[in-house]
């Protein structure tokens, strides 16, 4: 048996959802290039495409949007439960707990019933943003506000979060960010979702386990750490020194590197464009100059090893300009990635076998039991 740490290069499933060419820097959902989706589609349309496999007709899209709009509200029991969460807790932990709690309300494990599947998809896509916004207000000591039926998906999320109707450019940029983050083949959280799905548990448990996996700093959580790193660097002239020190100490540069891409992540290039659109309209962020200096200086240091900016490098700067607090960056990634997780949940169930890999045992064999009084103190 050959051990493959991190399962690098080990195919564990077949999938027709998302295709990455890590050498050319290309990403497609269901065959459509990511840049085309980000400019022409909406998040809900892209979610439909990912989950059901094809672009919706106008009637299918209207029905899906209406269903999502109808299910945005949270039960008062979920809101009351969230009010008991510590205000100092991380919003990803609040989201994981709240998402899991939906299983208490809706679980019937009827995962071979198309109506149950459609309803679960709609509920999760509809309620996850409301949960993120609700926790934000609750931790400030306020009551969550109700969704507004006249606002589309992303505009409504910003409204629930900030209590103000957002500028249309801000809402469109957020919607485009959600498209970019919606799916990325067999990343850690999606693998987690598929492993959980393979036990035939309910979709709320599938999403809750994926949220927990996304939270880590090697995965979705890196977007928070990027801003912290840029602030530590402070000014563009200090970027090179910071990079050299970090590389000498074998520290990771947050927002850089990717298992699949050996070039700049195409999503990072698009997010950089979105950031510039926002800066042109709402004013610059001085950390953007620092980020550009990090990318430029990292080129000769890390580029030859195929280490370039990934999706998390510029996303934080975009969210910051939208007025979103730093610890909500990863929950926003989760709002979007729910679409990909659900697509993989359905795909996993369509040809399921429980995940049960093997291991190479390296522990002791055949030890002799010693009574407690015979054991030496260590
Ligand atoms: C996401 O998989 C996905 O698709 C994920 C994602 C998605 O959409 O779902 O794209 C979202 O998770 C983006 C990644 C966010 N994480 C970070 O930005 C954290 C910093 N990056 C890394 O820790 C790392 O690059 C990973 C976790 C992204 C990838 O890890 P791998 O493939 O296991 O690579 P590795 O850690 O084994 O590194 C290989 C080599 C090492 O050097 P050597 O020991 O071989 O000399 O590359 C070096 C690493 O030290 N390296 C880095 C680096 N990333 C890799 N060196 C400095 N800075 C970095 N960021």
Boltz pocket constraint, residues with backbone or C-beta under 6 A from the ligand:
constraints:
  - pocket:
      binder: B
      contacts: [[A, 6], [A, 181], [A, 183], [A, 184], [A, 186], [A, 187], [A, 188], [A, 217], [A, 218], [A, 219], [A, 220], [A, 222], [A, 250], [A, 251], [A, 252], [A, 253], [A, 254], [A, 255], [A, 256], [A, 257], [A, 258], [A, 259], [A, 260], [A, 305], [A, 307], [A, 310], [A, 311], [A, 312]]
      max_distance: 6.0
